[in-house]
Amino acid sequence: MMYYMEDYNLSEQAIVHIELIFRQKDKKLFYEFHLEKPTHVTKSEFVNTERDLIIPLSVNEDSIGTPLPVMTSKGLITHINIDYDGKSIKFLDVIKNSAKLIRRGHKDNITSFDEGFKFYLLKDRIDFVLAVKILGANTINKIRYSLKGVVLSSVSDIAIDDIVLRKSGEKELIIRDGNIVYLTQNIKLIPLHKPVSKPLFVEYNNIGVIDIETYIAEDETNKVYALGFMTSEMSKPVIYYIDKDTLDSSKLILDFVNELMRPKYDKVKFYCNNLGGYDIVYILHVLLYYNDNNLENKYNMSGVLRNQNILKTSITRDKHGLTILDSYAMLPNKLRDLCRDFVESTIKSQFPYMFPTQDHFFYEGNLPLIEYYDNISYEEYEKMSVVIWSFKDETIRYLINDLLSLHQILTKANKQVFLDYNVDMTENITISGLALTLFLKDFYKKKYS
């Protein structure tokens, strides 16, 4: 399969493979992407194939349907008459009027028929007209029209003994006894176009990261009690922690979002690890509730989804916007593993995920029991022993560590892509999109005609 051809015919075994490698010294971290032909038939494909069988299979024009009278002049059909429901229809005029709505040159814009064509009225769930032209002893073309002169489908049939080979567009069907026994479908892909090169630029410095921490409230819903953000222009993250007096999780999120929608952050692209599967749910829930209870100054939200997961969210208000992307879509791995892969100085720390409750937000005392931690050894737990352990301080320290780690990883990955390919990683949402950008930029040769 040559990449510069305009049309591709993919067999069931054909696989399109794109690979992107992030390097770190002698280590390689790579991801594979496969485009495979679906093994199931979609509803639309079933309906289209079923529609192909509505046209009679016979190549014997006498057994097709009720013939319609036509008039000819100078080798062309000038009149097609249909008596239908007590009315006389000049069907050729109907076809020409319908064709006015179709652009010139379209395959369905057929208004002229030579005297080799014959027309038949057929009865089905809806009545239709079949235009037929014999091309050879066993070959016949058939065009199916609605009574309003619209082309519904067209096929070419070749009869071989008790088998009919039917071609309909890019499909070829082998039919025996009225049943499809084999079907092939050519997949037509539009030609790829090489992107316009951008001027050389210094690596993108407006990368931001956000992270949130949640707890299970008394009503058994998850709510946010702490969150933070960091940008390339900041020396350390900014942390928001729930107010001791109000314990208002919604206000915490609104204050956070409103801060990020200030003009100074308009050009920053914020990343969140596992955005679509976790963090964005809590943010959007609060913003939607706000919109439902306020008539003015609402938040406008839009997103990019894949398999019901949100890859990108855009929030606008008062002519300012906030863009949040899922870092997992670009670097699909856990943050702790990414830290090891990129050998960062900031390593994801341990945190008692089962400890956060409304009663513990301002807890100070002994280190929580090991049961509150996840995937931690007794040796690691014993090293964390402290005289006085503060849940608030530990949460803030944990958030800062995660934000610093994710920011360093994204900055380093973007720098590597820029130095290797002169491409800004942040212009793409997913790693597969980045791989396609690199392919089009450096490896795609436009040679199709």
Sequence and secondary structure as in RCSB ss.txt:
>XXXX:A:sequence
MMYYMEDYNLSEQAIVHIELIFRQKDKKLFYEFHLEKPTHVTKSEFVNTERDLIIPLSVNEDSIGTPLPVMTSKG
LITHINIDYDGKSIKFLDVIKNSAKLIRRGHKDNITSFDEGFKFYLLKDRIDFVLAVKILGANTINKIRYSLKGV
VLSSVSDIAIDDIVLRKSGEKELIIRDGNIVYLTQNIKLIPLHKPVSKPLFVEYNNIGVIDIETYIAEDETNKVY
ALGFMTSEMSKPVIYYIDKDTLDSSKLILDFVNELMRPKYDKVKFYCNNLGGYDIVYILHVLLYYNDNNLENKYN
MSGVLRNQNILKTSITRDKHGLTILDSYAMLPNKLRDLCRDFVESTIKSQFPYMFPTQDHFFYEGNLPLIEYYDN
ISYEEYEKMSVVIWSFKDETIRYLINDLLSLHQILTKANKQVFLDYNVDMTENITISGLALTLFLKDFYKKKYS
>XXXX:A:secstr
  TT S     TT  EEEEEEEEETTEEEEEEEEE   SS  HHHHHHHHHHTTS   S GGGTSEE  EEEETT
EEEEEEEEETTEEEEHHHHHHHHHTTS TT TT     BTTEEEEEE SSS EEEEEEE SSSEEEEEEE TTS 
EEEEEEEEEETTEEEEEETTEEEEEETTEEEEEEE                     EEEEEEEEEE TTS EEEE
EEEEEETT SS EEEE  TTT  HHHHHHHHHHHHTSGGGTT EEEETTIIIIIHHHHHHHHHHHHHT SSS  E
EEEEEETTEEEEEEEEETTEEEEEEEHHHHS S HHHHHHHHT SS      TT   GGGTT EES   GGGSSS
  HHHHHHT  SSEEHHHHHHHHHHHHHHHHHHHHHHHHHHHHHHHS  GGG SSHHHHHHHHIIIII      
